[in-house]
Each structure stands twice: as structure tokens, then as C-alpha cells.
Amino acid sequence: MSSPEPRDELEGTEQPFVTHLIELRDRLVRSVIAILVCFGALALWPGPAALYDMLAAPLVAHLPAGTTLIATNVISPFLVPLKITLMAAFLLALPVVLYQVWAFVAPGLYSHEKKLVLPLVIASTVLFLIGVAFCYFFVFGKVFAFIQGFAPKSITAAPDIEAYLGFVLTMFVAFGAAFEVPVAIVVLARMGVVTTEQLKSWRGYFIVVAFIVAAIVTPPDVISQLALAIPMCILYEVGIWSAKLFIKHTKTPDAAAEER
């Protein structure tokens, strides 16, 4: 007698398309409200001006005594600190935003897929924030010291605040994205695009790619390039180890049954 076919976990959970749109709208609204609440709190304390001073501190510390940043646009002193406050508010509200994303997609996932998605959401958030913090607390000081060390004595460095904001955002995104290497490896390995054995054999190629990327996205100094390339190489190894662990613990029920 043939055994009955296994029942689909998601059978009977389908909802009308309009219902999905309404839920998506509600979760987007909640995410925006969370960001606005954080923005309002940061605007009250420590305030947009203080936040920009904190962001500019690594650069100001390496400028000649008495030198400050300048604003070449009339509204820059008002607009740039607000942009910084909004960026900080988004980072502060990121757990809420990611929870809303997770809550929206979770009903359409199988139980073994949920085991994969939630840890990856948490890991990607933590790794991105670690990359930003590493850039701010370590890399900026080394980069600005190198740049000012090469500046001629006849030049007074007075960077524009908008240009500095653009530089900071570029570096934050570069380091935050670079620290996502383990997450990318886990996803590719779990989807079957690559295997852990292939990843091990490509280790040498990745090291070359990491140094090329570091040379492109960082200023032309050895310290900042090494500060980006070396963590990427370490995180590549972490990604291979994590991929093995995730594949082992997030197998489909059918695959798990076949191994028994």
C-alpha cells in the first residue's frame, strides 16, 4: 500500500493580492513611523549639530589647529546635519524595519526556510553595523592622518561639509557591504549556486578580488586598503564555516528524511 503524499505546509494559507498590498502598506507605515520616532528623539538629543560634530570628529582631530570644515552652499549648515540625523535614525530603527520585513515574508515560508531567513536577517544587520563602527573608529583616523601627513605646509585644509558627508557615506556603505561577505556566501551555498568545496578552492581568487576592491573603494593609502581587504578575507573563511552549519541545520524535510 502506497504511503500518502506529504501535506504542503502552506496549503490553505493563500490570501488575496489586495490583502498582501494592505499588509505591505501597514508594515511600510510602521517602519516609517519607527524611523520618524528615532529621528525626533535624535533631533531633541543630542541634536543634528551635535551628531554632525560627532561624525566630523575623526577628521577635525587631524586638521591643523584652529581649522574647521566649511560650507560652500547657503543651506548646507541646515541641510547636512538633518541628513546625518536621518541616517542615524534609520540605523537606530533598523531592527524594527527588518522585523517588519520578516513579519511580511514569514507566512509564505516553509519552516525550514524560516530557520534560514531570521538568523540571516539578524546577522546581516549586526555585520553591517560592525562594518560601519570599524570604519568610523579605526579606519577614519588612519586615513585622515595619512592624508594630512602628505598635505603641503602651504595648503590649509578646510573640507566642505557636503563633500565630507558624501565621503563618509561612501565609506560606510563600502565597509558595511564588505562585512556582509559571510551572509552572501551562506545564501549562495544554501541555494546550491556554489558548494563549500568550491569556495575553498576559490580562496586564492577571492583574496586577489578583495585587495582589488579595497584599492578601488578606499583612499590611496596602504592602511585603509589593508583594513578593508584583511577583514574581507577573514570573513570569507567565516562564511565557509557558517555555510556548512546552515546547510546542516536548514535542510528540507525531504532531504533530511533521505539521509536517515
Secondary structure, DSSP 8 states (H G I E B T S, - for coil): --------TTTT----HHHHHHHHHHHHHHHHHHHHHHHHHHHHTT-HHHHHHHHHHHHHTTS-TT---B--STTHHHHHHHHHHHHHHHHHTHHHHHHHHHHHHGGGS-HHHHHHHHHHHHHHHHHHHHHHHHIIIIIHHHHHHHHHHHS-TT-----BHHHHHHHHHHHHHHHHHHTTHHHHHHHHHHTTSS-HHHHHHTHHHHHHHHHHHHHHHS-S-HHHHHHHHHHHHHHHHHHHHHHHHHHHHS--HHHHHHH-
